[in-house]
Every structure is written in structure tokens, then in C-alpha cells.
Amino acid sequence: MVLKSGSIRSHQKNGLVGFEAALNRTSKWLVTSLFSLAVLWRRDAVSLWAMMGLCINTWISIKLKKVLNHKRPTSDYKPDPGMPSSHAQNIFYGVVFANLSLLRWLGTSFSTVITDMLILLFGSYLSWLRISQKLHTVEQVIVGAILGSAFGFAWFFSWHSFLFNTYHLYFSIRVVVVSSSLASCWAFYFYIVRHWF
């Protein structure tokens, strides 16, 4: 049996669309899993701080959606508001926090710049999938990316500029940071169980 070139292209396009749809559906799991793995791998205060930031960033996005009440391009998939894109907001929070952490940990070098660019490209691609799958408008994704990036910068620098020294000096600050981080992580996991399954 001979296939026409148009048929092959159509099959390849359908395969790519299916892959992108699957990747889009798993992107929230990917971001959450990467943060969870970082906490388990590093087992330090800054990884707990980063995870708590992800939880707070998600909460901010949920509250903003209710306040702004901006419709999605199509409500067939999800009836809730779409502004800002929670996926883009959390992805770019993660991109910024990861890139700043790499630069602080390894310094500025060719390999860290390339790694940071790859992380940024992958985060941008995952966010673009929200548009291509017609789950968000361009504006909703851009606003989510800007908010997530801004919160990522603020959260990273609040740790390294203010809390880092006091965390190591005062036991009470360590207790507050660790217990707050663990409480927000547990609350986030309960949210996942209630809303993602």
C-alpha cells in the first residue's frame, strides 16, 4: 500500500498535536514534581522556601482568576476563568527561581548561561502550549508569565537578601520557615488531590 505525502504529513501532524496535548496535560505535574524532587534531593531550607513560593504563587493565581474573571478562549475544557494562566505563572516562577539558583550556585559561565537559556526555552514552550491548545489567550499567558517571573525574583531575593542570615542565626526563624514551608506544601498537596484528580 502506498501512502500519499499529504497523508504522511497529516499523520505526522496528528502525532505532534497528540504529543503536545499530552505534554500540556502533564505540565502542572512536571513543575510540581521537579520542585518536590528538589526538596527531596537537596533537603535544605532554600528548597523548602522555593516550594513554599510555588504554593503561594499558585494561591495568588487562583485568587486573581476569581477577581479578574476573564474568560478562556473556549470553555469546553474548563469553565473557570483564564486570567492569568496558572500554568504560565507557575512555570515562569520555576524558570526564574531555577535560573537564579543555578547562577548563584555555579556562577556565571558558558554552561550555566546555556542551561538557563534551555530552561527558559522549555518553560516558554510549555506556556505556549496553553495557547496552541486553546486553553488560554496570548494575553492570559503573558500576564501569567510576567506575574510568575516577578514573584520568582521577589521570592528568590527575599531569601538571599533578608532571610538567609537570620535563618542561620536564630533557631526561632528556622522553626518558622521550616514549619511554614511544610504547612504550605501539605496544603498544596491536599489542593492537588482535591482538584487535579
C-alpha positions, 0 to 999 in steps of 0.5 A, spaced: 500 500 500 502 506 498 501 512 502 500 519 499 505 525 502 499 529 504 497 523 508 504 522 511 504 529 513 497 529 516 499 523 520 505 526 522 501 532 524 496 528 528 502 525 532 505 532 534 498 535 536 497 528 540 504 529 543 503 536 545 496 535 548 499 530 552 505 534 554 500 540 556 496 535 560 502 533 564 505 540 565 502 542 572 505 535 574 512 536 571 513 543 575 510 540 581 514 534 581 521 537 579 520 542 585 518 536 590 524 532 587 528 538 589 526 538 596 527 531 596 534 531 593 537 537 596 533 537 603 535 544 605 531 550 607 532 554 600 528 548 597 523 548 602 522 556 601 522 555 593 516 550 594 513 554 599 513 560 593 510 555 588 504 554 593 503 561 594 504 563 587 499 558 585 494 561 591 495 568 588 493 565 581 487 562 583 485 568 587 486 573 581 482 568 576 476 569 581 477 577 581 479 578 574 474 573 571 476 573 564 474 568 560 478 562 556 478 562 549 473 556 549 470 553 555 469 546 553 475 544 557 474 548 563 469 553 565 473 557 570 476 563 568 483 564 564 486 570 567 492 569 568 494 562 566 496 558 572 500 554 568 504 560 565 505 563 572 507 557 575 512 555 570 515 562 569 516 562 577 520 555 576 524 558 570 526 564 574 527 561 581 531 555 577 535 560 573 537 564 579 539 558 583 543 555 578 547 562 577 548 563 584 550 556 585 555 555 579 556 562 577 556 565 571 559 561 565 558 558 558 554 552 561 550 555 566 548 561 561 546 555 556 542 551 561 538 557 563 537 559 556 534 551 555 530 552 561 527 558 559 526 555 552 522 549 555 518 553 560 516 558 554 514 552 550 510 549 555 506 556 556 505 556 549 502 550 549 496 553 553 495 557 547 496 552 541 491 548 545 486 553 546 486 553 553 488 560 554 489 567 550 496 570 548 494 575 553 492 570 559 499 567 558 503 573 558 500 576 564 501 569 567 508 569 565 510 576 567 506 575 574 510 568 575 517 571 573 516 577 578 514 573 584 520 568 582 525 574 583 521 577 589 521 570 592 528 568 590 531 575 593 527 575 599 531 569 601 538 571 599 537 578 601 533 578 608 532 571 610 538 567 609 542 570 615 537 570 620 535 563 618 542 561 620 542 565 626 536 564 630 533 557 631 526 561 632 526 563 624 528 556 622 522 553 626 518 558 622 520 557 615 521 550 616 514 549 619 511 554 614 514 551 608 511 544 610 504 547 612 504 550 605 506 544 601 501 539 605 496 544 603 498 544 596 498 537 596 491 536 599 489 542 593 492 537 588 488 531 590 482 535 591 482 538 584 487 535 579 484 528 580 
